[in-house]
Amino acid sequence: NYIVQTEEQYIFIYEAMNEAIQSGQTEISARNLFTYLQRLLQPIDDSSLTDMELEFKRLANFKAQPSKFISANNPSNKFKNRLVNILPYENTRVCLSPIRGIDGSDYINASYIDTVR
């Protein structure tokens, strides 16, 4: 018996590990949020850049794997995407009830987002 049994599982594990290595720890508790944001707004050493500006530069350079946007890149769905660089991840996208015989009828460019109450 093998833990990874399909190519899709292997790809998922590879991408998840790669993302964890590249991103590091990204979770911030609500209790520490204010302090964390204050630190991000402070200039770094002798430069005029802040940690916040560096975060946005890293974000702009980040390239997500196409396998995370399978439905969004489906030819029958591409016209539904207002912007080519803002697509829903496959595992968090909102799925509509499909209409039989209509390819892409279950797709809308929308994502579920975890929130804290």
C-alpha positions in Angstrom: 0.0 0.0 0.0 1.2 3.4 -1.0 0.1 6.7 0.6 0.2 8.5 -2.8 -1.9 6.5 -5.2 -2.6 8.9 -8.2 -0.7 11.5 -10.2 -3.2 14.1 -9.0 -2.4 13.3 -5.4 1.3 13.6 -6.1 0.9 17.0 -7.8 -1.2 18.2 -4.9 1.4 17.1 -2.3 4.2 18.6 -4.4 2.5 22.0 -4.8 1.4 22.1 -1.2 4.9 21.4 0.1 6.4 23.9 -2.4 4.0 26.6 -1.3 4.8 25.9 2.3 8.5 26.2 1.7 8.2 29.4 -0.3 5.7 31.1 1.9 6.8 30.0 5.4 4.5 30.7 8.3 1.7 33.1 7.2 -0.8 32.8 10.0 -1.2 35.7 12.4 -3.4 35.5 15.5 -6.0 38.2 16.0 -4.3 39.1 19.3 -1.0 39.9 17.5 -2.4 41.5 14.3 -2.0 45.2 15.4 1.6 44.7 16.5 2.4 42.7 13.3 0.9 45.5 11.1 2.9 48.2 13.0 6.1 46.2 12.4 5.3 45.9 8.7 5.0 49.7 8.4 8.5 50.4 9.9 11.4 51.1 7.5 13.9 48.3 7.1 17.4 49.2 8.4 18.8 52.1 6.3 16.5 51.7 3.3 13.3 53.6 2.8 11.4 50.4 2.1 9.0 48.9 4.7 8.3 45.2 5.3 4.8 45.9 3.9 6.3 47.1 0.6 8.6 44.0 0.4 5.6 41.8 1.0 3.7 43.3 -1.9 6.8 43.0 -4.1 7.1 39.3 -3.2 3.4 38.9 -3.9 3.7 40.5 -7.4 6.5 38.0 -8.2 4.6 34.9 -7.1 3.6 32.6 -9.9 0.8 30.1 -9.1 0.7 26.7 -10.8 -1.8 26.4 -13.6 -3.1 23.1 -12.0 -4.7 25.3 -9.3 -7.0 27.0 -11.9 -8.3 24.0 -14.0 -11.9 25.2 -14.3 -10.9 28.9 -14.7 -8.7 28.0 -17.6 -11.3 25.8 -19.3 -12.0 27.4 -22.7 -15.7 27.4 -22.0 -15.1 29.5 -18.8 -12.4 32.0 -19.9 -14.8 34.6 -21.0 -16.4 34.6 -17.5 -13.1 35.8 -16.0 -13.0 39.6 -15.9 -9.3 39.7 -15.3 -6.8 37.1 -16.5 -4.7 37.4 -13.4 -7.5 37.1 -10.8 -8.8 33.5 -10.9 -10.4 31.3 -8.2 -8.3 28.4 -6.9 -9.9 25.1 -7.8 -10.2 24.0 -4.2 -11.9 27.2 -3.0 -14.1 28.1 -6.0 -17.8 28.4 -5.7 -19.5 25.7 -7.8 -22.9 26.3 -9.3 -25.4 23.5 -10.0 -24.4 22.2 -13.4 -26.8 22.1 -16.4 -26.6 18.8 -18.1 -25.0 19.0 -21.5 -23.6 22.6 -21.0 -19.8 22.5 -20.5 -18.7 25.0 -17.8 -22.2 25.7 -16.5 -21.0 25.0 -13.0 -18.4 27.8 -13.1 -18.5 31.3 -11.8 -15.4 33.4 -11.0 -15.9 33.4 -7.2 -14.2 31.9 -4.2 -15.2 31.0 -0.7 -13.1 32.8 1.8 -12.6 31.8 5.5 -13.6 34.4 7.9 -13.4 35.0 11.6 -16.5 36.1 13.6 
